Amino acid sequence: MSLVNLAHCCSHLQNASHARLGLTSIPSTNLLHTLMLQLQKSGYITSVTIGGPTPPPPSSLNPVLDPSADTSSSSSSSSNDDQPAITQSNVSSRRLWVGLKYWNNEPVLLKMGMVSKPTRRVWLGFRDIEALARGDRSGYVKGLRGIGESMYLTTDRGIMEVREAVERKTGGMLLCRVNEV
């Protein structure tokens, strides 16, 4: 797991949202893909699509709003029939295309920064994560204090938001924080 790539992704998404871009791309890695799906689940971004160096067609970015459609197989998932299969010759050119979200002409994703850094990884147990979710400080990490603020961590069960980790009673390594107050 490369935290350097994650740091670049955090600053890129923050800069793209401040520049009012509707669609941006980041390198395609398993860590970034899972984190982007969690950000989409939390409502910070609109879509995540795996593609090549050119943007995917707009029809594959916006899910069809059909109440009878199954939400787990929406078009914002990672599988696209229009895209060529991933092979050894094109794996390095794969990109994650991320649709950014705006509300009342303001970006939903205002600030995104790293908690763990490549030189200092922050591992916390369940009790420390519970304290962060309550808003208390744990070590040098400040707790969640504002509305719309989230923190993501990686565990043995995958990447999840801090509140979800408290529900599952698990600890892990803190990755990043979104919309810090």
Buried (B, 14 or more C-beta within 10 A) or exposed (E): EEBEBBBBBBEBBBEBBEEEBEBBBBBBBEBBBBBBBBBBEBEBBBBBBBBBEEBBEEEBBEBEEEEEEEEEEBBBBBEBEEBEEEEEEEEEEBBBBBBBBEEEEEBBBBBBEBBBEEEEEBEBEBEBBBBBBEEBEBEEBBBBEEEBBBBBBBBEEEBBBBBBBBEEEBBBBBBBBBBBE
